[in-house]
Amino acid sequence: WEHYLSCDGSPDPTVLKEINTFMSLWREDQNEDIQLVMEKGEQVLNLIEKLQFLLLDTPPDEITEKETVQYQQSILELQNLLHEKYNGATEHLLKTAHMYEDSDTGNMQAVIKDKNVTFCIWANLKKKVRFKNHVFCDAQHGFDLPKSLAVSSVAVRILHTHYDHVSPLWLQCQSVPRLEVLDSKELTWHSKGNVEEPEEEEKKAREEPNMPAEEETSSDGRKAAISLKETSNSIAEINEKAEEKMEKESEILGIPAQVEDPLMQEETNEKEEVIANENIVDLQRFVPVGGVYHIDALQLPPQVKQIKDWSMVELLDVGLAAYPYPPEEAEDATHPPVQITLRLSDVVLYFEDPVIARWDPTGQQWRTDGISNVTYKTQEKTIAFEMGAFYTIALLQDVHLNMPYQAWELRPISTDEAQLLVRTVFAAIQIQIKGNHCMLSSVVVEEKDVLSHVTGKWISPLDLQTVLKKAGVNIFPGEHSHKHVSVNKKAPIAEVRAYRQMALVASAFAFAWSKWNLEAGPEQVVFKVREHLKADSVKDEDWCLYMFNGQKAQKLMITETSEAFSEELEEDSEFHSTLYHMLKDFASKEAMDKVESASFLFIDVVYQLLLATRVLTYS
């Protein structure tokens, strides 16, 4: 519907006929002007983004396997076509290299850029050794060629795409992770607890007309459907619905119906695990940040010659051809390396020295061999290195640099509006939630606001994850993150239900990190809670501690400053089956009115962000 209303002439990427027609028409278009390619490239990137969003956002039961394969194939074809067009534009520029001659060196050099691409091209027209190095002033990328190349008909292209169309598609289209199964025993215990006869309080909760019920989410944990009340009162029907709810919850966690023994699973995994080459990048630990640098040596095509009033040029059928370096006929001989200097992007944060990797097209993987003498200058934001041949390069960063978190806090601001703060070793990330959207309010690093180009924009939770990851700030654990981070392991069912309950009352209650969460054991979570109706500062003494295991909530007697952890109940308090009823005992009428009037869209966004950041486990 949004595509229909936009009426911008672009094809619907989900309709195979339309997307194929679009690609065929552009493939046949012979106009290879670099500016036109960049303009068309932005449209292509938008189409790819729409398809990626559909693959990430659509619940598995709403998309067929055929559609999934079709969307993935369309993404790959669009990516390949876009790169082909940049190659065609490069060849067109090199054929007219004399138009871009530098007055000082006599060689061609040009820098053309937009928000998606920085295109640097240099052609060795004079073939003089003293001009073997060059720095593109507008981009601050540079190179130093071996002497053998400095006297050859060669061109050097540094094509910096601010996107990554090189890494495997699964990395580009990562979905919200499934929570790992910690122990089959806890699942069995919760399963039995779910099908037993509910307590009287649970029955009342189902019958209360004004209370928004917990959100039921699909298996990817992103789309929610709200169930407002249960109409069945018989024990058989309640048990049946409890079993259905358990199945849905298991889907969110990625738990199969029959869970194998964890020890058996570990042994199987160890047998299947293949020891990888240390030079191959593990994309579960390191990911490209800041785009991809295509660094190529190209054969200089025949140049235009002026004969009287005629412009003559030799036409070749080979198209754009790579210049072989090192030469293939002398594989055993040693050849001087190529020196490269890259200026890092200003819109990306590198918290540590980035790892340089080259793309191996044969093995379809990133590798760290073939690159040496790396020098990283933090203040200048440049990185220099040597490589034995011309490669496609990416700068990698540890996915889990910002994990575990040091602290977190979720607090309401006004009706259907809240704020989530996540504090890591390197940064403090503040996210504002309003209605069915969220906004990156600020990212503070060393007391300085950064990433101003992405702050202040209302977007969906899924887009927010993409934006932060691209900027090098990852606070969203992946499916395998628990293997690389020392986490505070919690029972998946307790964790997910806690996020649901927190989201349900987030319009009137503030939640925050507690040091006692680590001491509470894996089967229950502990966090700080307070009623928060005014936008004032929160004092330490205002917080109360609550413990929740997915089926039982209780208010603790201890405080954050107590000397030891204790599960002793606060005086004049009792157990409750849900956090909602636990808080209701101590809440004001105004607070409960705000909870009951909260929009289900707001509740869903809060839940999505809590599930994506997993603050109860990764802090």
Summary of the structure (lengths in Angstrom):
residues: 619
radius of gyration: 28.8
end to end distance: 40.3
largest distance: 102.4
contacts: 1866
relative contact order: 0.10
helix: 33%
strand: 24%
